Structure formats: C-alpha cells, structure tokens
C-alpha cells in the first residue's frame, strides 16, 4: 500500500470541535454500552430472562432507528448545531428516566424514549465531520471521535460498574446525566453554527428529500454496508458480562478489569488506525480488521474456564479487530453522499445502523438461553458463527463502497455532477 502524502493539518477550532464531538459520542455510547456489563445485575434484580433483556437492549435501537428515519427529511434544513443541542437534551432526559426506573416496564419505556433522541446524535455528528473536514482528514477525526467507544470502557464502564456495585444499577445512569449536562453546555457555548448545507437545498418537501436519499442506489450500498457492520458489532455485546460471569467464571468484582483493559487497548490502537486509514487503502485495513475479528470471535465464544489474564488478553485483541473495522468503514461511508444530502444520508444510515443493531440484539436474545439465573449461557458459540457470517457479508458491501468512493474522488467534477444528476433522475 502506497501512503498518501496529502494529509491536511487541523486548525485550533477543528481540534476543539473534534474534542466536543468525541465527548458527545462518549456519553451516547456509554449510555448504550453500560447495559452490557449491567446485564447480569439487571437480569437478576428485575427478574428478566435473556429474551427480556434482549428486548431492553433492542428497544433503544429500534426507537433510535425510527427517529432517524423521521429526522432524515429535516436533517439538512436546520443548523446542525441546533439539531445536536435539541436531540442531546432529549437524550439527557431519557437517561435520567432510566436512572429513576424501578421495574422492567419502566426501564423498557425509558430506553425507548432515550433511543428516540440518542440515536440521531451520531448521525448529526457524522454530518458535521463531513461538512467541516476533508476526506484526507476524516480517518484521523473518526479515530478520535470513535474513541468514545473505547473511552466508555476505560473510564465510563469501570466507574459505572463500581457505582452499580456500591449504590445499585441506577447509579451509572445518574452519573451519565451529570456528565452530559456539562458537555451539552460546552457545545452550546463553544461550537460554531454549521449551515453551509442549507443554501444548497432543492427539495422543499422533507419527505421528498428523504425519498431521494433512500432511492439513490449508491446510497443504498452504503446503507447495507452499515447494517451488516452493526449486526457484526452488536450481536455479542448484550450478553458479554453474563457470558464472562456465568460461563468463564469471572466475578462481578473482576469485570471492570476486563472492560478497562479492552478499552485501553482500543484507545491506543484507534488513533493509529485513524492515521493509517488517511495514508493507506481504507478497505485493506478494514479487511485486515475483519480477519482478526473472525479469528478472535471463534476462539472467544468457545472458551472454557480460563484465568482472568487470558480473558483480558483475548478481549483486548478482539476489540482491536472490531475497531479496525469501524474506523475505515465509517470514513469510507461518509464519503458517499453529496453535501446537499449529507444530513438525510447520515440520518437514514444511523437509523439502519440502530435497527440492525436492535435486530441483532433481539436475535441474540432468541439464540442464547439460560436454564436459571445462575446457570451458564447456552448456544453462545452459535452466536459467534452468526456474527462471523455477518462480518463476511459486510466485507463484500464495504468493498463495493470502496470502489464507489475511489471512482468518485478520481472522476472530474463535471462527471461527478452528471452522475449525481442521473442518480437523482433514476
């Protein structure tokens, strides 16, 4: 792979914006991720079966997917900063309701409400990244912004588990609320408006704008790639802590160590992958990450009882493979839409991502069974096989996205405009 020598440096404001978007991503991802390590506590505290817990996880994803579709038609008609603040406020309220829930049904309702707002934030953030940063900057930006995933494991999940063990499972959600309020105020005061896209709008009807984004065949390829990426990433996640505790023999007190080390590995590797994806072929990096993820998933889902250090090492390597897929594929996908459609594309893309994740969590709850509260999970190895199949299918779709992006970036502007017009007419 020949390196790209055209990497562009960041301005001071761009660095500030990257930090704000990364912090937003941190709280939104933490709100979703914290359910997995709390899974064993929640299932026992609220008397939930694996299928009921799968519904709690998937309810967020389905409501987030629905709101993403509803917001897609309007996403390019407003200042992206105002949209971020609006949806982030709703996310904070929903997370507070999760922290105050005292039954399965209350928690389920709170997760649905949180998903309605939280699921759109990632799409708006990606639209901001695409508007503000050039294509040869986005790998590094994604590497930092997606560190919210890793940081939630390094800082949020261990601290959340400590609070949960000390004050109950409600405490992590209250912690997220206080942190999100501070971050929301920083966005309100320091982020500039993002309005360049508004003057380019041609569709006066938001539903027509949504339809044009959905009907675009090039965009559809990106949507499918994201959907398979989500299935491969989310299917194992909901039952991660229950598998470690009930099958591998890790104690509740040892669980933060596993997530802490996995997150540290991700934090170290993600900026490196981001830089590599700006310098080398993004699809080849994605393929390498996919191969590593498949190998590690097949090993991990069939583990016998092993020492803590071995679990930590396997988790760290597996998460490196998973992160090696997310960053280059996201950077490629964001290069597909034209500026006039970016908000709609990102909203639909986020919607499908959430829905695919919800279907994955729901299917995982149907595949995995548990004979009693303290019994080992059964059929977790089957789950691993299904995830590997999804990764292979995703590999093909991301390859198609990569070909489209290369053709788009090398074609003359007049050809690009003609192709965009043909897509719109068809």
Helices and strands as residue ranges (DSSP letters): H 12-37, H 39-45, H 50-72, H 80-100, H 104-132, H 135-145, H 147-151, I 152-157, H 158-167, H 171-190, G 198-200, H 206-215, H 217-234, G 237-239, H 240-243, I 244-248, H 252-279, H 282-300, H 308-333, G 339-341, H 342-367, E 369-370, E 377-378, H 380-410, H 413-425
